[in-house]
Amino acid sequence: MASIVQFENVGLRYGTGAETLSDVSFTLNTGSFYFLTGPSGAGKTSLLKLLYLSQRPSRGLIRLFGEDAVTMPRARLPALRRRIGVVFQDFRLVPHLSAYDNVALPLRIGGYEEREIETPVNEMLAWVGLKDRASARPATLSGGEQQRVAIARAVIGRPEILVADEPTGNVDPDMAARLLHLFDGLNKLGTTIVVATHDIHLLSRIPHANMMRIDRGRLSDPTGALRYPPRRSEMGGSE
Ligand SMILES: Nc1ncnc2c1ncn2[C@@H]1O[C@H](COP(=O)(O)OP(=O)(O)OP(=O)(O)O)[C@@H](O)[C@H]1O
């Protein structure tokens, strides 16, 4: 199976303190589903930030879509970022836009015509249970409703990679199951999914998911699924 993301001996240090991430090495296979777990403060969000290119590592190699994301000129980063859907832990909805317009944003940026946008946006809002809240601004939505808008916005453009940071932290168990089902559907269409979560109940809902666990900035690899470098058989050769 081809790899879509490779980290090799990645370290991240904020300022002059100790490293927040150390010697992080893993490979994500195209089209696979990954859960990232670990205690609060372990470095999950930091690792995801490196993955969606909002943070550069202090050391190590990161390859994304086959390209070296560390030495790449900054001007190239936005094009790469557009291939990644992100559900931020703090949602980051555009405050002056309605739920509908927040969800439509990636399609508008992608150059789609309004007539091509309306049906998928309405369908996506209905899927996350917000059909009746399409015209509401984020400030008038509950935390769980904002989270669902953020998820709809992240998945609407069918990104190649979906990165979600605690995407079910503000919703009830039924909605969490529904949202995970949405991620699973997207995964079946080929999107590589990475979900950071504290919620161990989510893990059993995607039996084919790979587990990544991070503790005090170091990745442990309980399943052996994240070897770096990948086996030759995973790169199309034989062992
Ligand atoms: N911008 C920053 N500047 C300095 N330190 C930071 C910054 N962002 C995160 N940290 C520190 O890095 C460590 C890891 O934080 P991170 O948010 O990645 O953990 P996490 O596993 O996502 O935690 P949680 O589950 O609570 O969201 C923490 O000690 C945090 O204080």
PDBQT file of the ligand as one rigid body, heavy atoms in Angstrom, charges set to zero:
ROOT
HETATM    1  N1  LIG A 301       2.138  27.014  21.001  1.00  0.00    +0.000 N 
HETATM    2  C1  LIG A 301       2.688  26.425  22.075  1.00  0.00    +0.000 A 
HETATM    3  N2  LIG A 301       3.694  27.018  22.752  1.00  0.00    +0.000 NA
HETATM    4  C2  LIG A 301       4.290  26.414  23.809  1.00  0.00    +0.000 A 
HETATM    5  N3  LIG A 301       3.922  25.196  24.285  1.00  0.00    +0.000 NA
HETATM    6  C3  LIG A 301       2.928  24.572  23.656  1.00  0.00    +0.000 A 
HETATM    7  C4  LIG A 301       2.248  25.135  22.525  1.00  0.00    +0.000 A 
HETATM    8  N4  LIG A 301       1.289  24.278  22.105  1.00  0.00    +0.000 NA
HETATM    9  C5  LIG A 301       1.363  23.217  22.945  1.00  0.00    +0.000 A 
HETATM   10  N5  LIG A 301       2.325  23.384  23.864  1.00  0.00    +0.000 N 
HETATM   11  C6  LIG A 301       2.705  22.419  24.914  1.00  0.00    +0.000 C 
HETATM   12  O1  LIG A 301       3.030  21.183  24.294  1.00  0.00    +0.000 OA
HETATM   13  C7  LIG A 301       2.558  20.102  25.074  1.00  0.00    +0.000 C 
HETATM   14  C8  LIG A 301       1.652  19.214  24.240  1.00  0.00    +0.000 C 
HETATM   15  O2  LIG A 301       0.462  19.936  23.936  1.00  0.00    +0.000 OA
HETATM   16  P1  LIG A 301      -0.612  19.364  22.923  1.00  0.00    +0.000 P 
HETATM   17  O3  LIG A 301      -1.698  20.386  22.828  1.00  0.00    +0.000 OA
HETATM   18  O4  LIG A 301       0.046  18.942  21.681  1.00  0.00    +0.000 OA
HETATM   19  O5  LIG A 301      -1.126  18.066  23.731  1.00  0.00    +0.000 OA
HETATM   20  P2  LIG A 301      -2.433  17.179  23.534  1.00  0.00    +0.000 P 
HETATM   21  O6  LIG A 301      -2.008  15.763  23.681  1.00  0.00    +0.000 OA
HETATM   22  O7  LIG A 301      -3.131  17.556  22.279  1.00  0.00    +0.000 OA
HETATM   23  O8  LIG A 301      -3.324  17.607  24.787  1.00  0.00    +0.000 OA
HETATM   24  P3  LIG A 301      -4.941  17.637  24.971  1.00  0.00    +0.000 P 
HETATM   25  O9  LIG A 301      -5.383  16.201  24.889  1.00  0.00    +0.000 OA
HETATM   26  O10 LIG A 301      -5.107  18.217  26.351  1.00  0.00    +0.000 OA
HETATM   27  O11 LIG A 301      -5.504  18.500  23.883  1.00  0.00    +0.000 OA
HETATM   28  C9  LIG A 301       1.868  20.707  26.300  1.00  0.00    +0.000 C 
HETATM   29  O12 LIG A 301       2.776  20.690  27.372  1.00  0.00    +0.000 OA
HETATM   30  C10 LIG A 301       1.562  22.116  25.857  1.00  0.00    +0.000 C 
HETATM   31  O13 LIG A 301       1.557  22.990  26.948  1.00  0.00    +0.000 OA
ENDROOT
TORSDOF 0
